[in-house]
Amino acid sequence: SGDPESISSAMTISITSLSSELCEQLIIEESALSLENRRIFSAIDFTQPQLTAEAATATLNQLASSCWSRTPSESENEIILTSIFSSLADESGKVSLKPGLLYLCAAVMSSWAGLEQ
């Protein structure tokens, strides 16, 4: 519509796509670093095949601090983590590491809180 205060569906799709690409690159770069040299994924053991709830929570806090300049609220935390584990879990309730991290990172980067920064 041209209104600088509005966000269209096309913009949302573009933002999500760009966020996913940036997150994929961030995962690749940080997975090659030692734990002490990582800025975002320091709670992640890239040798393990699954994303644990504890690692997802720690990573969400790191991503939010980096992208939002604050920690997530209790409701943001619950919405994002519940969404990951309900959307991506296999029959045994486990979430594969890379898809889980990509979902988590893109959710934070493409959120309204991320766009406001």
N, C-alpha and C positions, 0 to 999 in steps of 0.2 A: 504494500500500500504506500510505501515511501515514508511512512511515519518513523522517525528514528527511534521512537520509544517502543515500536512493535517488533515482534519476532515472528516470522512466517514459518510454515512447515518446511519449506525448502531450506531456510537458514538453519533450522534445527537439524535436519538431515546432514547438511554440510558440516556443521559444528561437530556432530557426533562422528562423522566419517574422519574428519581431520584429527579429532581427539584420539580415535582408535589408532590411526597411523602414528601419531606422536607417542602413544603409549606402547605400541609394539616396538618402536625404536628404543624407547627408554628401557623396556624389559630386556632387549638384546644387549644394550650397553651395560646396564647394571648387573646382569647375570654373569658378565665376564669379569667383574670386579670382585675383590675380596670383600667380606662383610664390612670391615671397618672403613672401606672406601665408598660404600654405597650411601646415597642420600635418601632414597625412597624405599628401596626393597631390602633394608638391613635385617628385617625379621624373616626373610624368605630363604629357605634352603632349596636352592635350585636343583639339588640332586634328588629331591623327593618328588614323586609324581603327583601328590595331592596338595591342595591348599587347605590348611587347617583354619578353624575359626579364629584361633589365637593370632596366627600370622596375618589373617585377613583384617582383623581389628587393628593390629599394630600398623599395618600398611595403610589402612584407611586413615588413621590418625596422621601418619607421615604425609600422605598425599594431600589431605585437607589442609594441613599446616602449610604445605608448599603452595598449593593452588588457591586456597581460600584465606590464607593468613590467620587461620583459627582452627581449632579442633571441631569435629562434627558434633552437633547436638545429639542428645540421646535418641531423638526420633530419626534424625538423618542416619545415624549409625544403624539403627534397627531396620530402616527401610532398605538401605543399600545392602547390608549383609544378608537380610532375609531374602532379598531379591536374587542375590548371587546363588545362595545355597538352595533356593527353591527352583530356580531356573536351570541351573547347570549340574545339579547333583545327579549321579547315576543311581541305579537301583539300590545300591548299598549306602547311599547318602553322601558319597564322596564327590568332590569337585576337582577336576584335573587342574593342575597348577597354572599352566599358561592361559587357558581360557578364563579361569577365575581371576587371574591378575589383570588380564586385558579388560574384562568386564568391570572390575573394580576401578581401575585407572580411568577408563573412558567415562564411567558414571560420574566420577569426581570432576574430571576435566570439562565435561560437556554440561555440567549442571548450571543452573542459574547462578549459584554462588560462585562458581568458577568464572562465569562470564562477567560478573560484576567487578572482578579484580582487574 
